[in-house]
Amino acid sequence: MTDRPRHFLAWMPYLWSRVLFPGTQTASTTLRLPSLLLLIVLPALLLYPTLQFRLLDPDEGRYAQIPREMLAKGDWVVPHLQGQPYLDKPPLLYWLVMLSYSIFGVSEAPARLIPAMAVHATILVVYLLGRRSLGERSAFWGALFLSIAPGFAGMGRILLMDGLLTFWITLALFATYEAIRGERFLARWWYLAAIAAGLGVLTKGPIPLLLVVPPIWLVRRLSGHAVPIGLKHLAGFLAVIAAVNLPWYTAVFMREPIFLKYFFWEHNILRFIKPFDHLQPVWYYMPIVLGGLLPGTLLLYAYARYLMSGDTEKAGSRTPAQGFFLMAGLWCVFFFSMSGCKLPTYILPAFPCLCLALGDFVARTKWNNAVVTRTGVGGMAALLAFGFYFAIPWYAELRSPMGIPEIASKLHDAKKEPMFCFPRNVDSVAFYTGRDDLKSCRTKVSQELVEELILHDRSVVLFTHRHSLETFKQVLPPQLKVTEETAVKHAGTGAKILDDLVGDGPWGLCHVAVIERVPQKRPPQTKRKLAYRGEE
């Protein structure tokens, strides 16, 4: 009792290290071959045989099309979309998908192979590195929960940046913690973390630093254990990140000088503090985290009681490592909750740390051998298998613009005609038809589209919202005429139910219209009799 803090600022470290996480690591860290084999086989069965289904617009179509165009152009520096530079993101995902295309051919499965491998690698990092600080059993349960978490395994394997980004952030967090958690600083782990952070920056910009540095800084302050790092290694960390990124950032700046301002200022800083799309309330991620952690969510009440318990045995089992991973996961959720721009996949980096903290709880309590725990894991694995093998491919086929044969045939036949998208991109159409010249009129002001159509005798327009075509007809000038229109509708009860639940606008294509320019008749010219001086 005599070591209680004497001022307010000292209470937080005291509560953290003496009340919440006072324990020490006692569990075995020896790798168990059956555990490793299960974590190799189970995710492999869930992920790799289930990659070949229609691209989900708009994101998957975009991220499949960009590397296809880069590979066709032989351009590894400037990403292109529909023939124009696309400067929203760095290129690491595109490069890896290009390599996959080069080996396996251009289709959906090779494109999705990259995020699927990143998901699988993240699971193995949680087990292989997590066991070093929390013990093998805790790491196994954490990796197993991560393997069947629908919010991670389901969203992470989609063709987006976030699955690959999560792998780099997880590796950077775990390696950094390994470097500083002991009695002496371990440089090899520190520089592994620097390489991972650098590759994360090359995947999606500076976000890895914002998710790695704060929890590391906080845990050093709260735990009272701050092994010296040294200015030399701090500078080395930044130097490694710069070495990984500067070659490409310099090359793209030389080709597209607008990139640095556009990417760093508009798509990172302004999008966080003054968002221009994907606006959501501050509690947006709460249901995503709760649903995405299933079946682990069912243990959250018991976990909260365990954290708050004053029982000596329970308190002794709560280690600083568990506190670090819990903090890192919650920091990720908090950070993106404070951002005005939100998408469900943004918080994927929170799941590995949260699952590991939950797995540590299970391994150290009666839930380790509980029938309900093992039943929940098996049931969720079966549910994910059904979703990955049947439900998601069925949904993608219904939602794909190319899922209806007659529509797909029309789009293939129109390969030589100008094609426009209004008001959203339909990049999957370009991917499946092998085009790179779809012109997107992203603004909702239809005058832009009218001005483009007047320049062509015949054009095809892909209307992506339910009422876009009818609205467009109302402003159609006499020079243009809709000569053919086709509603993109799947037959069947299942399609109607989906339309009623989520609507058919944001997910793909609603109408395909052929618009032709009407020849304008010239007004008749009157003949004039010219009178010359000296003549009648």
C-alpha positions as CSV (number, residue, x, y, z in Angstrom):
1,M,0.0,0.0,0.0
2,T,2.9,2.3,0.5
3,D,3.8,2.4,-3.2
4,R,0.5,4.0,-4.2
5,P,0.9,7.0,-6.5
6,R,0.9,10.4,-4.9
7,H,-0.3,12.4,-7.9
8,F,-2.9,11.9,-10.6
9,L,-0.6,11.3,-13.7
10,A,1.0,8.4,-11.9
11,W,-2.3,6.6,-11.4
12,M,-2.6,5.4,-15.0
13,P,0.7,3.4,-15.0
14,Y,-0.1,2.1,-11.6
15,L,-3.6,0.8,-12.6
16,W,-2.2,-0.6,-15.8
17,S,0.8,-2.5,-14.4
18,R,-0.3,-3.3,-10.9
19,V,-4.1,-3.8,-11.2
20,L,-5.1,-4.7,-14.7
21,F,-2.1,-6.6,-16.0
22,P,0.2,-7.5,-13.1
23,G,1.0,-11.1,-14.2
24,T,4.1,-12.7,-15.7
25,Q,4.4,-15.1,-18.6
26,T,4.5,-18.7,-17.4
27,A,3.0,-20.7,-20.3
28,S,5.0,-22.8,-22.6
29,T,6.1,-21.2,-25.9
30,T,7.1,-24.4,-27.6
31,L,5.5,-24.8,-31.1
32,R,3.1,-27.7,-31.4
33,L,3.0,-29.3,-34.8
34,P,-0.8,-30.3,-34.6
35,S,-1.7,-26.7,-33.9
36,L,0.4,-25.4,-36.8
37,L,-1.0,-28.0,-39.2
38,L,-4.6,-27.0,-38.2
39,L,-3.8,-23.3,-38.8
40,I,-2.4,-24.2,-42.2
41,V,-5.1,-26.6,-43.4
42,L,-8.3,-24.9,-42.0
43,P,-7.7,-21.4,-43.6
44,A,-6.4,-23.0,-46.8
45,L,-9.7,-25.0,-47.2
46,L,-11.7,-21.9,-46.5
47,L,-9.8,-19.5,-48.7
48,Y,-8.1,-21.0,-51.7
49,P,-10.8,-23.1,-53.4
50,T,-13.3,-20.3,-53.1
51,L,-11.7,-17.5,-55.1
52,Q,-13.3,-17.9,-58.5
53,F,-16.5,-16.0,-58.6
54,R,-17.7,-12.8,-60.1
55,L,-16.0,-9.5,-59.1
56,L,-18.0,-7.4,-56.7
57,D,-18.4,-3.9,-57.9
58,P,-17.3,-1.2,-57.4
59,D,-14.1,-2.0,-55.5
60,E,-13.1,-5.5,-56.7
61,G,-13.7,-4.4,-60.3
62,R,-11.4,-1.4,-59.9
63,Y,-8.6,-3.4,-58.1
64,A,-8.7,-6.2,-60.7
65,Q,-8.7,-3.8,-63.7
66,I,-5.8,-1.5,-62.6
67,P,-3.1,-4.3,-62.5
68,R,-4.6,-5.7,-65.7
69,E,-4.1,-2.4,-67.5
70,M,-0.6,-1.9,-65.9
71,L,0.4,-5.4,-67.1
72,A,-0.9,-4.7,-70.6
73,K,1.0,-1.4,-70.8
74,G,4.1,-2.8,-69.2
75,D,4.0,0.2,-66.8
76,W,5.1,-0.6,-63.2
77,V,5.3,3.0,-62.1
78,V,2.0,4.8,-62.7
79,P,-1.2,2.9,-62.0
80,H,-3.9,3.3,-64.7
81,L,-7.6,2.9,-64.7
82,Q,-9.5,3.2,-68.0
83,G,-6.4,4.6,-69.6
84,Q,-6.0,7.4,-67.1
85,P,-3.5,7.7,-64.2
86,Y,-5.1,6.5,-61.0
87,L,-3.2,8.2,-58.1
88,D,-5.4,7.3,-55.1
89,K,-3.2,4.5,-53.8
90,P,0.4,3.2,-53.8
91,P,1.2,0.2,-56.0
92,L,2.2,-2.8,-53.9
93,L,-1.1,-4.6,-54.2
94,Y,-1.1,-3.9,-58.0
95,W,2.4,-5.2,-58.4
96,L,1.6,-8.5,-56.6
97,V,-1.6,-9.0,-58.6
98,M,0.3,-8.3,-61.8
99,L,2.7,-11.1,-60.8
100,S,-0.2,-13.4,-60.1
101,Y,-1.7,-12.6,-63.5
102,S,1.7,-13.3,-65.1
103,I,1.8,-16.7,-63.5
104,F,-1.8,-17.9,-63.5
105,G,-3.5,-15.8,-66.1
106,V,-5.9,-12.8,-65.9
107,S,-9.1,-13.9,-64.0
108,E,-10.8,-13.4,-60.6
109,A,-9.0,-16.2,-58.7
110,P,-5.4,-15.0,-59.4
111,A,-6.4,-11.5,-58.4
112,R,-8.0,-12.6,-55.1
113,L,-5.1,-14.9,-54.4
114,I,-3.0,-12.0,-53.0
115,P,-5.5,-10.9,-50.3
116,A,-6.2,-14.6,-49.5
117,M,-2.5,-15.3,-48.9
118,A,-2.3,-12.1,-46.8
119,V,-5.1,-13.3,-44.6
120,H,-3.5,-16.7,-44.2
121,A,-0.1,-15.2,-43.5
122,T,-1.6,-13.0,-40.8
123,I,-3.1,-16.0,-39.1
124,L,0.3,-17.7,-39.0
125,V,2.0,-14.5,-37.7
126,V,-0.5,-14.4,-34.8
127,Y,0.4,-18.0,-33.9
128,L,4.1,-18.0,-34.6
129,L,4.9,-14.6,-33.0
130,G,2.1,-14.4,-30.5
131,R,3.3,-17.6,-28.7
132,R,6.6,-15.9,-27.9
133,S,5.0,-13.4,-25.6
134,L,1.7,-15.1,-24.5
135,G,2.4,-18.8,-24.8
136,E,1.6,-21.4,-27.4
137,R,-1.9,-22.2,-26.2
138,S,-3.0,-18.6,-26.1
139,A,-1.5,-17.9,-29.6
140,F,-3.2,-21.0,-31.0
141,W,-6.7,-19.9,-29.7
142,G,-6.1,-16.4,-31.0
143,A,-5.1,-17.6,-34.4
144,L,-8.0,-20.1,-34.5
145,F,-10.5,-17.3,-33.6
146,L,-9.0,-15.2,-36.3
147,S,-9.3,-18.0,-38.9
148,I,-13.1,-18.2,-38.4
149,A,-13.8,-14.5,-37.6
150,P,-16.2,-13.5,-40.4
151,G,-15.1,-9.9,-40.1
152,F,-11.6,-10.9,-40.9
153,A,-11.7,-14.0,-43.0
154,G,-14.8,-12.8,-44.9
155,M,-13.7,-9.2,-45.6
156,G,-10.0,-9.8,-45.7
157,R,-10.1,-12.1,-48.7
158,I,-11.9,-9.6,-50.9
159,L,-9.8,-7.9,-53.5
160,L,-9.0,-4.7,-51.6
161,M,-5.9,-3.1,-50.1
162,D,-7.0,-3.8,-46.5
163,G,-6.2,-7.5,-46.3
164,L,-2.6,-7.0,-47.4
165,L,-2.3,-3.9,-45.3
166,T,-3.4,-5.9,-42.2
167,F,-0.7,-8.4,-42.7
168,W,2.0,-5.7,-42.8
169,I,0.6,-3.9,-39.8
170,T,0.3,-7.1,-37.8
171,L,3.8,-8.2,-38.6
172,A,5.1,-4.7,-37.7
173,L,3.2,-4.6,-34.4
174,F,4.3,-8.1,-33.3
175,A,7.9,-7.6,-34.3
176,T,8.2,-4.2,-32.6
177,Y,6.8,-5.7,-29.4
178,E,9.3,-8.5,-29.6
179,A,12.1,-6.0,-30.0
180,I,11.2,-4.0,-26.9
181,R,9.5,-6.3,-24.4
182,G,12.5,-8.0,-22.9
183,E,15.3,-6.8,-20.8
184,R,17.4,-5.7,-23.8
185,F,16.6,-4.3,-27.2
186,L,16.5,-6.8,-30.1
187,A,17.6,-5.0,-33.3
188,R,16.7,-7.9,-35.6
189,W,13.0,-7.7,-34.6
190,W,13.1,-3.9,-34.8
191,Y,14.3,-3.8,-38.4
192,L,11.9,-6.6,-39.4
193,A,9.1,-4.3,-38.1
194,A,10.6,-1.4,-40.1
195,I,10.5,-3.5,-43.3
196,A,6.9,-4.5,-42.6
197,A,5.9,-0.9,-41.9
198,G,7.6,0.3,-45.0
199,L,5.8,-2.3,-47.2
200,G,2.6,-1.2,-45.4
201,V,3.2,2.4,-46.5
202,L,3.8,1.1,-50.0
203,T,0.4,-0.6,-49.8
204,K,-1.8,2.2,-48.6
205,G,0.2,5.2,-47.4
206,P,1.2,6.3,-43.9
207,I,-1.6,4.5,-42.0
208,P,0.7,1.7,-40.6
209,L,2.7,4.3,-38.6
210,L,-0.4,5.7,-37.1
211,L,-1.6,2.2,-36.0
212,V,1.8,1.0,-34.8
213,V,3.5,3.9,-33.0
214,P,0.8,5.0,-30.6
215,P,0.2,1.7,-28.9
216,I,3.9,1.0,-28.6
217,W,4.5,4.5,-27.1
218,L,1.5,4.0,-24.7
219,V,2.5,0.6,-23.4
220,R,6.0,1.8,-22.7
221,R,4.6,4.7,-20.6
222,L,2.0,2.6,-18.8
223,S,4.0,-0.4,-18.1
224,G,7.0,1.4,-16.7
225,H,9.2,-1.0,-18.7
226,A,11.0,1.1,-21.4
227,V,14.1,-0.7,-22.7
228,P,16.3,1.9,-24.3
229,I,16.0,2.1,-28.1
230,G,18.4,4.8,-28.9
231,L,18.3,7.6,-31.5
232,K,20.4,5.5,-33.9
233,H,17.7,2.8,-34.1
234,L,14.9,5.3,-34.3
235,A,16.6,6.9,-37.3
236,G,17.3,3.5,-38.7
237,F,13.6,2.6,-38.5
238,L,12.7,5.7,-40.5
239,A,15.6,5.1,-43.0
240,V,14.3,1.6,-43.8
241,I,10.8,2.9,-44.4
242,A,12.3,5.6,-46.7
243,A,14.5,3.1,-48.5
244,V,11.4,0.9,-49.3
245,N,9.2,3.8,-50.5
246,L,11.4,6.6,-51.9
247,P,12.2,4.8,-55.2
248,W,8.6,4.5,-56.3
249,Y,7.4,7.8,-54.8
250,T,10.2,9.6,-56.6
251,A,9.5,7.8,-59.9
252,V,5.8,8.5,-59.8
253,F,6.4,12.1,-58.8
254,M,8.7,12.5,-61.9
255,R,5.9,11.2,-64.1
256,E,2.9,12.7,-62.3
257,P,4.0,15.8,-60.2
258,I,0.4,16.2,-58.9
259,F,0.7,12.9,-57.0
260,L,2.2,14.0,-53.7
261,K,-0.4,16.7,-53.0
262,Y,-3.3,14.7,-54.3
263,F,-2.4,11.5,-52.4
264,F,-1.0,12.7,-49.1
265,W,-3.1,15.8,-48.6
266,E,-6.5,15.0,-50.2
267,H,-6.7,11.2,-49.8
268,N,-5.1,11.0,-46.3
269,I,-5.3,14.2,-44.3
270,L,-8.4,15.8,-45.7
271,R,-10.2,12.5,-45.9
272,F,-9.6,12.0,-42.2
273,I,-10.4,15.5,-40.8
274,K,-12.7,16.7,-43.5
275,P,-14.2,13.7,-45.3
276,F,-15.9,14.0,-48.7
277,D,-17.4,10.5,-48.9
278,H,-18.3,7.4,-46.8
279,L,-19.7,9.6,-44.0
280,Q,-20.7,7.5,-41.0
281,P,-21.5,8.1,-37.3
282,V,-18.9,7.6,-34.6
283,W,-20.5,4.3,-33.4
284,Y,-20.4,2.8,-37.0
285,Y,-17.7,0.2,-36.2
286,M,-19.4,-1.2,-33.0
287,P,-21.7,-3.7,-34.7
288,I,-19.0,-4.5,-37.3
289,V,-16.6,-5.5,-34.5
290,L,-19.2,-7.4,-32.5
291,G,-20.5,-9.3,-35.6
292,G,-17.0,-9.7,-37.1
293,L,-15.5,-11.4,-34.0
294,L,-18.1,-14.1,-33.7
295,P,-18.1,-16.6,-32.1
296,G,-15.6,-14.8,-29.8
297,T,-18.2,-12.1,-29.2
298,L,-20.2,-14.5,-27.1
299,L,-17.3,-14.5,-24.6
300,L,-16.9,-10.8,-24.3
301,Y,-19.0,-10.5,-21.2
302,A,-17.0,-13.2,-19.5
303,Y,-13.8,-11.6,-20.7
304,A,-14.8,-8.2,-19.3
305,R,-15.5,-9.8,-15.9
306,Y,-12.1,-11.5,-16.1
307,L,-10.3,-8.2,-16.7
308,M,-12.1,-6.5,-13.8
309,S,-11.7,-9.4,-11.4
310,G,-9.7,-8.7,-8.2
311,D,-9.1,-12.4,-7.6
312,T,-5.4,-13.0,-7.1
313,E,-5.2,-16.0,-9.4
314,K,-7.0,-14.3,-12.3
315,A,-5.1,-11.0,-11.8
316,G,-1.8,-13.0,-11.9
317,S,-2.8,-14.5,-15.3
318,R,-3.3,-11.1,-16.9
319,T,0.1,-10.3,-18.4
320,P,1.4,-7.1,-19.9
321,A,1.5,-8.8,-23.3
322,Q,-2.2,-9.3,-23.2
323,G,-2.6,-5.7,-22.3
324,F,-0.5,-4.6,-25.2
325,F,-2.5,-6.6,-27.8
326,L,-5.8,-5.5,-26.3
327,M,-4.7,-1.9,-26.5
328,A,-3.4,-2.2,-30.1
329,G,-6.7,-3.6,-31.3
330,L,-8.8,-1.1,-29.4
331,W,-6.6,1.8,-30.6
332,C,-7.3,0.8,-34.2
333,V,-11.1,0.8,-33.6
334,F,-10.8,4.2,-31.9
335,F,-8.7,5.7,-34.5
336,F,-11.0,4.9,-37.4
337,S,-14.1,5.7,-35.3
338,M,-12.7,9.3,-35.0
339,S,-12.3,9.5,-38.8
340,G,-15.2,11.0,-40.7
341,C,-14.6,8.7,-43.7
342,K,-15.5,5.1,-42.8
343,L,-15.7,1.8,-44.6
344,P,-16.2,-1.7,-43.0
345,T,-12.8,-3.0,-44.1
346,Y,-10.8,-0.2,-42.6
347,I,-10.7,-1.8,-39.1
348,L,-9.4,-5.2,-40.4
349,P,-6.0,-4.5,-38.6
350,A,-7.9,-4.5,-35.3
351,F,-9.0,-8.2,-35.6
352,P,-5.6,-10.0,-35.2
353,C,-4.8,-8.2,-31.9
354,L,-8.3,-8.5,-30.5
355,C,-8.5,-12.2,-31.4
356,L,-5.1,-12.8,-29.7
357,A,-6.2,-11.0,-26.5
358,L,-9.4,-13.1,-26.5
359,G,-7.5,-16.3,-27.2
360,D,-5.2,-15.6,-24.2
361,F,-8.3,-15.3,-22.0
362,V,-9.7,-18.6,-23.3
363,A,-6.3,-20.4,-22.8
364,R,-6.0,-19.2,-19.2
365,T,-9.5,-20.0,-18.0
366,K,-12.0,-22.8,-18.0
367,W,-13.2,-21.8,-21.5
368,N,-10.2,-23.6,-22.9
369,N,-11.8,-27.0,-22.4
370,A,-15.5,-25.9,-22.5
371,V,-17.7,-27.8,-25.0
372,V,-19.4,-24.6,-26.0
373,T,-16.1,-23.0,-27.1
374,R,-15.2,-25.9,-29.3
375,T,-18.7,-26.2,-30.7
376,G,-18.8,-22.5,-31.5
377,V,-15.5,-22.7,-33.4
378,G,-16.7,-25.7,-35.4
379,G,-20.1,-24.2,-36.1
380,M,-18.6,-20.9,-37.3
381,A,-16.1,-22.8,-39.5
382,A,-19.0,-24.7,-41.1
383,L,-21.0,-21.5,-41.6
384,L,-18.0,-19.8,-43.2
385,A,-17.5,-22.7,-45.5
386,F,-21.1,-22.6,-46.6
387,G,-20.8,-18.8,-47.2
388,F,-17.5,-19.0,-49.1
389,Y,-18.4,-22.0,-51.2
390,F,-22.1,-21.3,-52.0
391,A,-23.6,-18.1,-50.7
392,I,-21.1,-15.5,-51.8
393,P,-20.6,-16.9,-55.3
394,W,-24.4,-17.0,-55.7
395,Y,-24.7,-13.4,-54.5
396,A,-21.8,-12.2,-56.8
397,E,-23.4,-13.9,-59.8
398,L,-26.7,-12.1,-59.1
399,R,-25.0,-8.8,-58.6
400,S,-22.5,-8.9,-61.4
401,P,-23.2,-6.8,-64.5
402,M,-21.9,-9.8,-66.5
403,G,-24.0,-12.4,-64.7
404,I,-26.9,-12.3,-67.3
405,P,-25.8,-13.9,-70.6
406,E,-27.8,-11.6,-72.9
407,I,-26.4,-8.5,-71.1
408,A,-22.8,-9.9,-71.2
409,S,-23.3,-10.6,-74.9
410,K,-24.4,-7.0,-75.6
411,L,-21.4,-5.6,-73.8
412,H,-19.0,-7.9,-75.6
413,D,-20.6,-7.0,-79.0
414,A,-20.2,-3.2,-78.2
415,K,-16.5,-3.5,-77.8
416,K,-15.8,-1.1,-80.6
417,E,-18.3,1.5,-79.6
418,P,-17.7,4.4,-77.1
419,M,-19.0,3.3,-73.6
420,F,-19.8,5.6,-70.7
421,C,-20.6,4.9,-67.1
422,F,-23.1,7.1,-65.2
423,P,-23.0,8.0,-62.4
424,R,-20.6,5.3,-61.0
425,N,-17.8,3.3,-62.5
426,V,-18.4,-0.3,-63.7
427,D,-14.8,-1.4,-63.9
428,S,-15.7,-5.1,-63.9
429,V,-17.3,-4.6,-67.3
430,A,-13.9,-3.4,-68.6
431,F,-12.2,-6.3,-66.9
432,Y,-14.4,-9.0,-68.5
433,T,-14.6,-7.4,-71.9
434,G,-10.8,-6.6,-72.0
435,R,-11.3,-2.8,-72.4
436,D,-9.5,0.1,-70.9
437,D,-11.4,3.0,-72.4
438,L,-14.7,3.2,-70.4
439,K,-15.4,6.9,-69.8
440,S,-16.8,7.6,-66.4
441,C,-19.0,10.7,-65.8
442,R,-18.8,10.6,-62.0
443,T,-20.7,13.8,-61.3
444,K,-24.4,13.6,-60.8
445,V,-24.9,16.5,-63.2
446,S,-25.9,14.9,-66.4
447,Q,-24.9,17.8,-68.6
448,E,-21.3,16.4,-68.6
449,L,-22.6,13.1,-70.1
450,V,-24.7,14.9,-72.7
451,E,-21.7,16.9,-73.9
452,E,-19.7,13.7,-74.3
453,L,-22.5,11.8,-76.2
454,I,-23.0,14.6,-78.7
455,L,-19.5,14.0,-80.0
456,H,-20.4,10.4,-81.1
457,D,-22.9,9.0,-83.6
458,R,-23.6,6.0,-81.4
459,S,-22.7,5.3,-77.8
460,V,-23.4,2.7,-75.0
461,V,-24.2,4.1,-71.6
462,L,-24.1,2.0,-68.4
463,F,-26.5,3.4,-65.9
464,T,-25.6,2.2,-62.4
465,H,-28.5,3.6,-60.3
466,R,-32.1,2.5,-60.5
467,H,-33.6,5.8,-61.7
468,S,-30.5,7.3,-63.5
469,L,-31.9,6.4,-67.0
470,E,-35.3,7.9,-66.5
471,T,-33.8,11.0,-65.0
472,F,-31.4,11.3,-67.9
473,K,-34.2,11.1,-70.4
474,Q,-35.7,14.2,-69.0
475,V,-32.7,16.3,-69.9
476,L,-31.9,14.6,-73.2
477,P,-31.6,17.3,-76.0
478,P,-33.1,16.9,-79.4
479,Q,-29.7,15.9,-80.9
480,L,-29.7,12.7,-78.9
481,K,-32.1,9.7,-78.8
482,V,-32.3,6.5,-76.8
483,T,-32.7,3.8,-79.5
484,E,-32.3,0.8,-77.2
485,E,-32.5,0.2,-73.5
486,T,-32.2,-3.0,-71.4
487,A,-32.9,-3.4,-67.7
488,V,-30.4,-5.5,-66.0
489,K,-32.6,-7.7,-63.9
490,H,-32.1,-11.3,-62.7
491,A,-35.1,-13.4,-62.6
492,G,-36.2,-15.4,-59.6
493,T,-37.3,-14.9,-56.0
494,G,-33.7,-14.7,-54.6
495,A,-32.9,-11.7,-56.8
496,K,-36.1,-9.9,-55.9
497,I,-35.4,-10.5,-52.2
498,L,-31.9,-9.0,-52.6
499,D,-33.2,-6.0,-54.4
500,D,-35.7,-5.4,-51.6
501,L,-33.1,-5.8,-48.9
502,V,-30.1,-3.8,-50.3
503,G,-31.4,-2.2,-53.5
504,D,-29.9,-2.7,-56.9
505,G,-28.3,0.7,-57.4
506,P,-24.9,0.7,-55.6
507,W,-23.9,-2.8,-56.4
508,G,-23.6,-2.9,-60.2
509,L,-25.4,-2.2,-63.3
510,C,-29.1,-1.2,-63.7
511,H,-29.6,-0.3,-67.3
512,V,-27.7,-0.6,-70.6
513,A,-28.8,2.0,-73.1
514,V,-27.7,2.7,-76.7
515,I,-27.9,6.5,-77.4
516,E,-27.5,7.8,-81.0
517,R,-27.0,11.3,-82.3
518,V,-29.9,12.4,-84.5
519,P,-28.9,14.0,-87.8
520,Q,-30.1,17.6,-87.8
521,K,-31.8,18.9,-91.0
522,R,-30.3,22.1,-92.3
523,P,-32.8,24.9,-92.9
524,P,-33.5,25.6,-96.6
525,Q,-31.4,28.3,-98.1
526,T,-33.1,31.1,-100.2
527,K,-31.5,31.9,-103.6
528,R,-30.4,35.5,-104.0
529,K,-30.1,37.2,-107.4
530,L,-26.8,39.1,-107.4
531,A,-26.9,42.5,-109.2
532,Y,-23.7,43.7,-110.6
533,R,-23.1,47.3,-111.8
534,G,-24.0,47.6,-115.4
535,E,-26.2,44.4,-115.4
536,E,-29.8,43.7,-114.7
